[in-house]
Structure formats: C-alpha cells, structure tokens
Amino acid sequence: MYNKGSCQCGAIAFEFDGLYFLTFCHCRICQKLHGAAFAPILHAESKTFKWLKGEEFLSYFNSSSHLNRAFCRNCGSHMPIVSRDLNHVAVPASVMDTPVEQKPVAHFYTRSKANWFCIGDDAQQYETVPPGGIREVYERVLESQ
C-alpha cells in the first residue's frame, strides 16, 4: 500500500511504499521549527519514495551540519527529507494524507525534552540518538515484525 502525503496548500505531493516507523524528536531544532514539544517523524527507506508533484515549490533550510530540512515555499509545511545515499527518508507525520496508525517506537533527544511535556508511552527513550543511529531502530523494528 502506498502512503501519501502533501503540503497544506496542495502544491507538493509525495508517496512511498513499504514499512515505516514513527519516532518523536525532542531536539531544540525540531521544537522551534515545528512550534511544538516534539516533532513526530516517520522513517522509511527512500528507494520507494517519489515526489508526485511540486518539487519546484521545495525550499531548504540547513538546520545543522548534516541536515537540510525541506519545506513548501508557498505554505511553509515541513516536507520529507530524502537521503538517497543512506536509503532513508524522514517524513513529518503531520503532512501525511494516509492515516498514520502506528505508535512511536522511540523518543530521540529526550535530554532537551520540554519541561512541561510528559512522555506517556513505553517507547524507547534516547538522550540523543541511538549509537547505531536510525538504522539501529529500523533493524529493531524489523526484528519485531
């Protein structure tokens, strides 16, 4: 089944197929950019990801030495970050049109969690990211399937 998403104004649309998992990122960058206590992010393999329309409306913001964040220059919606060389795509869960029916499997950067927010689930918590990165979590999810 293809998972589809789009920006708020509809200028950009995308889809991807296959297994994905949900994490919550509590880093200060995600808090500020998303205007929330955390950013819910879907992680999937980029080999099935494709832009359906609107690539010309994508703008990028270099938020750190290793990450260029994408957003729609019309409406400001955060868009997927595609890393073909790592076979990874990070999709803001809030831009999905297909319902997200998973619970989070991990919380990243809990050391910078908002003091006013309480984590209320039993997902794995990491002060930063796991030593093996996103791939470590992905492999754990695959093993549990």
Z-matrix of the N, CA and C atoms (Angstrom, degrees):
N
C 1 1.454
C 2 1.525 1 109.60
N 3 1.300 2 115.75 1 133.11
C 4 1.454 3 119.30 2 177.74
C 5 1.517 4 110.60 3 -82.91
N 6 1.323 5 115.19 4 137.82
C 7 1.449 6 123.39 5 175.91
C 8 1.520 7 106.50 6 -99.01
N 9 1.340 8 116.88 7 128.19
C 10 1.461 9 120.71 8 -175.44
C 11 1.515 10 110.85 9 -119.10
N 12 1.335 11 114.53 10 150.42
C 13 1.446 12 120.84 11 177.16
C 14 1.510 13 110.59 12 -150.52
N 15 1.337 14 115.32 13 168.29
C 16 1.462 15 120.71 14 -179.97
C 17 1.519 16 109.66 15 -161.04
N 18 1.326 17 114.86 16 167.55
C 19 1.459 18 119.58 17 175.92
C 20 1.530 19 109.42 18 -82.64
N 21 1.316 20 117.33 19 171.35
C 22 1.463 21 121.87 20 -176.95
C 23 1.526 22 112.61 21 -61.94
N 24 1.330 23 118.15 22 -39.51
C 25 1.470 24 120.18 23 -176.85
C 26 1.525 25 112.74 24 -84.56
N 27 1.337 26 118.18 25 -9.36
C 28 1.456 27 121.86 26 178.04
C 29 1.513 28 115.37 27 84.98
N 30 1.323 29 117.93 28 3.30
C 31 1.471 30 120.68 29 -179.52
C 32 1.524 31 111.90 30 -69.29
N 33 1.335 32 117.23 31 -31.70
C 34 1.465 33 122.44 32 -176.50
C 35 1.523 34 108.98 33 -117.57
N 36 1.329 35 115.79 34 136.43
C 37 1.467 36 121.07 35 175.15
C 38 1.524 37 108.57 36 -140.94
N 39 1.337 38 115.83 37 151.96
C 40 1.465 39 121.58 38 -178.08
C 41 1.515 40 109.43 39 -150.13
N 42 1.331 41 115.03 40 168.95
C 43 1.457 42 121.15 41 173.65
C 44 1.517 43 109.35 42 -152.64
N 45 1.334 44 114.99 43 157.87
C 46 1.461 45 121.70 44 172.69
C 47 1.518 46 108.05 45 -151.70
N 48 1.305 47 115.49 46 159.29
C 49 1.453 48 121.59 47 -176.94
C 50 1.521 49 109.05 48 -121.39
N 51 1.308 50 115.89 49 159.54
C 52 1.454 51 119.85 50 172.48
C 53 1.512 52 114.49 51 97.43
N 54 1.325 53 113.23 52 -174.76
C 55 1.455 54 122.63 53 -177.64
C 56 1.525 55 111.16 54 -65.45
N 57 1.310 56 115.90 55 139.60
C 58 1.463 57 121.32 56 170.98
C 59 1.521 58 107.74 57 -139.99
N 60 1.321 59 115.55 58 164.52
C 61 1.456 60 119.34 59 174.28
C 62 1.518 61 109.29 60 -138.73
N 63 1.328 62 115.85 61 157.39
C 64 1.455 63 123.29 62 -174.41
C 65 1.521 64 110.48 63 -107.80
N 66 1.331 65 115.83 64 132.10
C 67 1.462 66 121.37 65 172.64
C 68 1.526 67 108.30 66 -128.59
N 69 1.315 68 115.67 67 160.33
C 70 1.459 69 121.67 68 174.12
C 71 1.522 70 107.43 69 -114.89
N 72 1.326 71 116.48 70 124.16
C 73 1.465 72 120.73 71 178.91
C 74 1.524 73 109.33 72 -102.04
N 75 1.326 74 115.73 73 124.28
C 76 1.460 75 122.64 74 -177.39
C 77 1.529 76 112.30 75 -104.75
N 78 1.333 77 118.34 76 15.25
C 79 1.471 78 119.68 77 -179.10
C 80 1.529 79 110.00 78 -67.35
N 81 1.318 80 116.26 79 157.07
C 82 1.468 81 121.15 80 -178.06
C 83 1.527 82 111.79 81 -62.90
N 84 1.320 83 117.05 82 -34.51
C 85 1.466 84 119.19 83 179.36
C 86 1.527 85 109.66 84 -63.22
N 87 1.328 86 117.56 85 -48.59
C 88 1.472 87 120.45 86 178.89
C 89 1.526 88 111.29 87 -62.63
N 90 1.330 89 117.14 88 -40.48
C 91 1.460 90 119.88 89 178.99
C 92 1.526 91 110.58 90 -58.67
N 93 1.322 92 116.23 91 -47.41
C 94 1.469 93 119.95 92 -177.44
C 95 1.523 94 112.07 93 -70.22
N 96 1.319 95 117.22 94 -44.40
C 97 1.464 96 119.46 95 -177.32
C 98 1.524 97 112.67 96 -69.54
N 99 1.333 98 117.40 97 -33.37
C 100 1.459 99 120.46 98 -178.42
C 101 1.529 100 112.33 99 -94.63
N 102 1.335 101 117.07 100 -9.01
C 103 1.460 102 119.99 101 -179.66
C 104 1.514 103 112.23 102 61.69
N 105 1.333 104 115.90 103 39.26
C 106 1.465 105 120.74 104 -174.51
C 107 1.529 106 109.96 105 -150.67
N 108 1.325 107 116.32 106 172.77
C 109 1.466 108 121.34 107 179.79
C 110 1.521 109 111.98 108 -67.27
N 111 1.325 110 117.04 109 -26.75
C 112 1.465 111 121.72 110 -179.68
C 113 1.522 112 108.35 111 -160.12
N 114 1.318 113 115.69 112 167.76
C 115 1.464 114 121.79 113 175.46
C 116 1.522 115 108.84 114 -112.45
N 117 1.334 116 118.18 115 121.62
C 118 1.463 117 120.41 116 174.38
C 119 1.532 118 109.21 117 -79.91
N 120 1.327 119 116.71 118 121.33
C 121 1.465 120 121.83 119 -174.02
C 122 1.528 121 109.97 120 -124.53
N 123 1.326 122 116.11 121 130.28
C 124 1.460 123 121.80 122 171.71
C 125 1.518 124 108.16 123 -91.31
N 126 1.314 125 116.79 124 138.22
C 127 1.467 126 122.08 125 178.54
C 128 1.522 127 108.27 126 -117.98
N 129 1.330 128 115.81 127 132.86
C 130 1.463 129 121.11 128 179.79
C 131 1.524 130 108.80 129 -148.71
N 132 1.319 131 115.44 130 171.72
C 133 1.461 132 119.94 131 175.54
C 134 1.523 133 108.55 132 -79.30
N 135 1.326 134 116.48 133 137.26
C 136 1.464 135 120.30 134 -175.48
C 137 1.521 136 113.66 135 -78.28
N 138 1.328 137 118.12 136 -10.63
C 139 1.469 138 119.26 137 -175.54
C 140 1.525 139 112.68 138 -63.72
N 141 1.333 140 119.07 139 -23.76
C 142 1.464 141 120.28 140 178.01
C 143 1.526 142 112.54 141 -102.92
N 144 1.330 143 117.47 142 -0.17
C 145 1.465 144 121.09 143 -178.40
C 146 1.520 145 110.52 144 -78.02
N 147 1.341 146 115.51 145 137.43
C 148 1.466 147 118.19 146 172.19
C 149 1.523 148 110.08 147 -149.79
N 150 1.323 149 113.47 148 145.41
C 151 1.454 150 120.80 149 173.53
C 152 1.521 151 107.05 150 -78.20
N 153 1.314 152 117.86 151 129.20
C 154 1.461 153 121.70 152 178.40
C 155 1.520 154 111.43 153 -88.53
N 156 1.322 155 115.88 154 -33.33
C 157 1.464 156 120.67 155 176.44
C 158 1.521 157 109.33 156 -165.41
N 159 1.331 158 114.79 157 158.80
C 160 1.456 159 121.22 158 169.02
C 161 1.511 160 118.36 159 85.53
N 162 1.333 161 119.19 160 15.50
C 163 1.469 162 118.94 161 178.88
C 164 1.522 163 111.79 162 -55.13
N 165 1.325 164 116.63 163 -29.94
C 166 1.464 165 120.18 164 -179.51
C 167 1.530 166 112.27 165 -68.80
N 168 1.344 167 117.68 166 -13.03
C 169 1.460 168 121.37 167 177.83
C 170 1.532 169 112.68 168 -93.55
N 171 1.337 170 117.29 169 -1.36
C 172 1.464 171 120.72 170 178.91
C 173 1.518 172 110.81 171 -76.27
N 174 1.313 173 115.77 172 135.63
C 175 1.461 174 122.90 173 169.46
C 176 1.518 175 106.53 174 -123.42
N 177 1.323 176 115.86 175 159.58
C 178 1.462 177 120.12 176 -175.30
C 179 1.520 178 110.92 177 -128.62
N 180 1.328 179 114.45 178 146.79
C 181 1.451 180 122.47 179 176.97
C 182 1.519 181 107.64 180 -128.52
N 183 1.318 182 117.00 181 122.66
C 184 1.460 183 122.15 182 179.36
C 185 1.527 184 107.78 183 -82.69
N 186 1.337 185 116.61 184 94.78
C 187 1.462 186 121.22 185 -174.63
C 188 1.523 187 113.69 186 -85.28
N 189 1.326 188 116.83 187 -15.70
C 190 1.466 189 120.85 188 178.11
C 191 1.519 190 107.94 189 -159.54
N 192 1.310 191 115.92 190 178.13
C 193 1.467 192 119.93 191 -176.80
C 194 1.521 193 112.96 192 -66.53
N 195 1.317 194 117.91 193 -17.19
C 196 1.461 195 120.44 194 -175.79
C 197 1.528 196 114.40 195 -122.34
N 198 1.324 197 117.67 196 7.74
C 199 1.460 198 118.35 197 -172.45
C 200 1.522 199 112.89 198 -142.79
N 201 1.330 200 115.73 199 122.23
C 202 1.460 201 122.75 200 170.41
C 203 1.516 202 107.74 201 -104.72
N 204 1.308 203 116.69 202 114.22
C 205 1.458 204 121.11 203 -178.88
C 206 1.522 205 109.78 204 -87.98
N 207 1.319 206 115.68 205 139.24
C 208 1.462 207 121.56 206 -178.45
C 209 1.525 208 109.93 207 -102.93
N 210 1.326 209 115.40 208 145.85
C 211 1.454 210 120.88 209 174.71
C 212 1.522 211 109.49 210 -151.37
N 213 1.323 212 116.38 211 160.63
C 214 1.456 213 121.71 212 177.52
C 215 1.520 214 108.43 213 -79.70
N 216 1.309 215 116.59 214 126.41
C 217 1.461 216 118.88 215 -178.56
C 218 1.527 217 112.12 216 -75.41
N 219 1.349 218 118.26 217 -11.77
C 220 1.470 219 120.68 218 175.66
C 221 1.524 220 112.02 219 -82.18
N 222 1.339 221 116.37 220 -52.23
C 223 1.465 222 119.83 221 -172.31
C 224 1.529 223 113.94 222 -112.71
N 225 1.334 224 118.01 223 -11.67
C 226 1.457 225 121.30 224 178.19
C 227 1.518 226 115.48 225 86.36
N 228 1.328 227 118.09 226 0.21
C 229 1.472 228 120.10 227 179.24
C 230 1.520 229 110.93 228 -59.19
N 231 1.319 230 116.22 229 137.28
C 232 1.463 231 120.89 230 174.56
C 233 1.514 232 108.51 231 -69.75
N 234 1.306 233 116.67 232 137.98
C 235 1.457 234 122.54 233 -176.79
C 236 1.522 235 109.84 234 -119.35
N 237 1.337 236 117.52 235 166.64
C 238 1.466 237 120.51 236 -178.93
C 239 1.528 238 113.22 237 -59.25
N 240 1.320 239 114.47 238 147.84
C 241 1.463 240 122.60 239 173.88
C 242 1.521 241 105.62 240 -105.13
N 243 1.321 242 116.27 241 113.96
C 244 1.460 243 121.78 242 -174.65
C 245 1.520 244 109.68 243 -104.02
N 246 1.322 245 116.22 244 124.96
C 247 1.463 246 122.19 245 176.41
C 248 1.523 247 107.58 246 -121.61
N 249 1.324 248 115.90 247 92.47
C 250 1.466 249 120.51 248 -176.93
C 251 1.528 250 111.27 249 -66.22
N 252 1.337 251 117.61 250 -35.94
C 253 1.467 252 119.66 251 -178.42
C 254 1.523 253 112.00 252 -67.07
N 255 1.325 254 117.96 253 -28.01
C 256 1.466 255 121.64 254 177.14
C 257 1.528 256 111.79 255 -98.49
N 258 1.342 257 117.09 256 0.93
C 259 1.463 258 122.71 257 -176.71
C 260 1.530 259 110.48 258 51.28
N 261 1.333 260 115.42 259 51.89
C 262 1.459 261 121.22 260 -176.75
C 263 1.525 262 109.66 261 -141.80
N 264 1.311 263 115.54 262 140.30
C 265 1.456 264 121.50 263 170.87
C 266 1.525 265 107.58 264 -131.57
N 267 1.330 266 115.76 265 134.51
C 268 1.462 267 122.59 266 177.14
C 269 1.528 268 107.10 267 -110.95
N 270 1.325 269 116.01 268 116.42
C 271 1.463 270 121.64 269 -173.37
C 272 1.527 271 109.78 270 -114.49
N 273 1.335 272 118.19 271 121.27
C 274 1.464 273 118.88 272 173.95
C 275 1.532 274 109.19 273 -59.74
N 276 1.312 275 117.04 274 121.60
C 277 1.466 276 121.05 275 -175.06
C 278 1.523 277 112.09 276 -60.04
N 279 1.322 278 117.27 277 -27.30
C 280 1.465 279 120.92 278 -176.77
C 281 1.519 280 113.90 279 -70.27
N 282 1.331 281 119.29 280 -13.35
C 283 1.468 282 120.68 281 179.00
C 284 1.529 283 112.16 282 -99.75
N 285 1.318 284 116.99 283 6.52
C 286 1.463 285 120.35 284 178.83
C 287 1.528 286 110.57 285 -76.80
N 288 1.332 287 115.61 286 134.59
C 289 1.463 288 121.37 287 172.54
C 290 1.529 289 109.86 288 -90.51
N 291 1.324 290 116.68 289 -33.84
C 292 1.458 291 122.00 290 173.07
C 293 1.530 292 107.11 291 -73.70
N 294 1.334 293 119.21 292 129.29
C 295 1.465 294 119.98 293 -179.25
C 296 1.537 295 112.42 294 -57.18
N 297 1.318 296 115.44 295 137.31
C 298 1.466 297 122.13 296 175.31
C 299 1.522 298 106.14 297 -90.59
N 300 1.323 299 116.04 298 117.07
C 301 1.460 300 119.68 299 -174.10
C 302 1.522 301 112.68 300 -113.40
N 303 1.313 302 116.39 301 21.65
C 304 1.463 303 120.48 302 178.95
C 305 1.515 304 110.42 303 -107.19
N 306 1.307 305 114.15 304 155.09
C 307 1.459 306 120.63 305 170.00
C 308 1.523 307 107.15 306 -93.44
N 309 1.329 308 117.73 307 158.99
C 310 1.470 309 118.79 308 -179.87
C 311 1.526 310 111.94 309 -65.91
N 312 1.335 311 115.34 310 143.65
C 313 1.462 312 120.44 311 176.63
C 314 1.522 313 111.26 312 -99.55
N 315 1.337 314 117.36 313 -14.78
C 316 1.465 315 119.90 314 -178.56
C 317 1.522 316 110.81 315 -160.79
N 318 1.333 317 113.94 316 153.51
C 319 1.463 318 123.07 317 171.46
C 320 1.523 319 106.37 318 -116.48
N 321 1.331 320 116.89 319 125.67
C 322 1.464 321 121.98 320 178.50
C 323 1.530 322 110.01 321 -103.87
N 324 1.317 323 116.28 322 151.72
C 325 1.469 324 124.47 323 176.57
C 326 1.526 325 112.66 324 57.31
N 327 1.322 326 116.31 325 44.56
C 328 1.463 327 119.48 326 179.09
C 329 1.527 328 112.08 327 -67.90
N 330 1.319 329 117.51 328 -17.13
C 331 1.476 330 119.07 329 177.72
C 332 1.527 331 111.12 330 -64.90
N 333 1.333 332 117.82 331 -20.76
C 334 1.463 333 120.57 332 177.66
C 335 1.530 334 111.80 333 -112.32
N 336 1.330 335 116.03 334 20.03
C 337 1.463 336 121.23 335 177.80
C 338 1.528 337 109.76 336 -57.07
N 339 1.331 338 116.41 337 141.97
C 340 1.461 339 121.04 338 176.91
C 341 1.531 340 109.31 339 -60.15
N 342 1.326 341 116.73 340 131.30
C 343 1.469 342 121.25 341 -178.09
C 344 1.523 343 112.50 342 -59.52
N 345 1.310 344 117.22 343 -29.27
C 346 1.459 345 121.83 344 -176.78
C 347 1.530 346 113.35 345 -86.34
N 348 1.337 347 117.32 346 1.16
C 349 1.462 348 121.12 347 -179.01
C 350 1.525 349 110.03 348 -110.60
N 351 1.332 350 116.69 349 133.40
C 352 1.463 351 121.90 350 176.72
C 353 1.524 352 109.28 351 -109.76
N 354 1.317 353 116.48 352 126.61
C 355 1.458 354 120.82 353 176.06
C 356 1.522 355 107.32 354 -73.85
N 357 1.320 356 116.22 355 122.89
C 358 1.456 357 120.22 356 -173.50
C 359 1.514 358 114.92 357 -115.45
N 360 1.318 359 117.04 358 25.13
C 361 1.464 360 119.35 359 177.46
C 362 1.522 361 108.94 360 -130.23
N 363 1.324 362 116.11 361 177.38
C 364 1.464 363 119.80 362 -177.23
C 365 1.529 364 112.93 363 -103.44
N 366 1.328 365 117.40 364 19.84
C 367 1.467 366 120.63 365 177.95
C 368 1.529 367 110.34 366 -65.31
N 369 1.315 368 115.76 367 149.85
C 370 1.470 369 122.20 368 178.29
C 371 1.529 370 109.51 369 -56.29
N 372 1.341 371 116.70 370 138.68
C 373 1.464 372 121.34 371 179.17
C 374 1.521 373 109.77 372 -116.17
N 375 1.340 374 115.16 373 136.10
C 376 1.463 375 122.18 374 178.83
C 377 1.519 376 108.89 375 -125.56
N 378 1.332 377 116.79 376 133.55
C 379 1.461 378 119.86 377 177.44
C 380 1.522 379 111.42 378 -61.10
N 381 1.321 380 117.20 379 -34.48
C 382 1.468 381 121.89 380 173.91
C 383 1.529 382 106.27 381 -126.51
N 384 1.320 383 117.04 382 -107.67
C 385 1.469 384 122.07 383 172.91
C 386 1.522 385 107.23 384 -123.71
N 387 1.322 386 118.19 385 161.97
C 388 1.463 387 119.50 386 178.44
C 389 1.525 388 110.66 387 -61.20
N 390 1.330 389 117.54 388 151.96
C 391 1.472 390 120.53 389 179.66
C 392 1.527 391 112.56 390 -53.39
N 393 1.328 392 117.18 391 -35.33
C 394 1.465 393 121.48 392 179.41
C 395 1.514 394 113.70 393 -90.72
N 396 1.330 395 117.44 394 9.01
C 397 1.453 396 121.80 395 178.25
C 398 1.523 397 113.19 396 69.83
N 399 1.318 398 114.80 397 -162.68
C 400 1.460 399 121.76 398 -179.73
C 401 1.525 400 110.69 399 -59.34
N 402 1.332 401 116.89 400 -35.86
C 403 1.468 402 121.47 401 -178.84
C 404 1.527 403 110.59 402 -57.82
N 405 1.331 404 117.81 403 -37.80
C 406 1.472 405 121.39 404 178.82
C 407 1.530 406 110.66 405 -60.56
N 408 1.321 407 116.71 406 -44.59
C 409 1.463 408 120.80 407 179.92
C 410 1.525 409 109.80 408 -67.58
N 411 1.326 410 116.71 409 -42.26
C 412 1.465 411 121.38 410 179.76
C 413 1.530 412 110.62 411 -58.68
N 414 1.323 413 117.34 412 -44.81
C 415 1.466 414 120.94 413 179.89
C 416 1.525 415 111.25 414 -65.46
N 417 1.332 416 116.99 415 -36.84
C 418 1.467 417 120.75 416 177.36
C 419 1.531 418 110.34 417 -64.93
N 420 1.336 419 116.54 418 -40.72
C 421 1.465 420 120.75 419 178.31
C 422 1.526 421 110.19 420 -63.89
N 423 1.332 422 116.92 421 -43.40
C 424 1.465 423 120.88 422 178.91
C 425 1.522 424 111.54 423 -60.90
N 426 1.334 425 117.07 424 -40.99
C 427 1.465 426 121.31 425 -179.94
C 428 1.523 427 111.79 426 -64.26
N 429 1.327 428 116.90 427 -31.10
C 430 1.467 429 120.35 428 -177.04
C 431 1.528 430 112.92 429 -83.65
N 432 1.318 431 117.55 430 -6.74
C 433 1.483 432 121.37 431 -178.88
C 434 1.502 433 111.24 432 -76.03
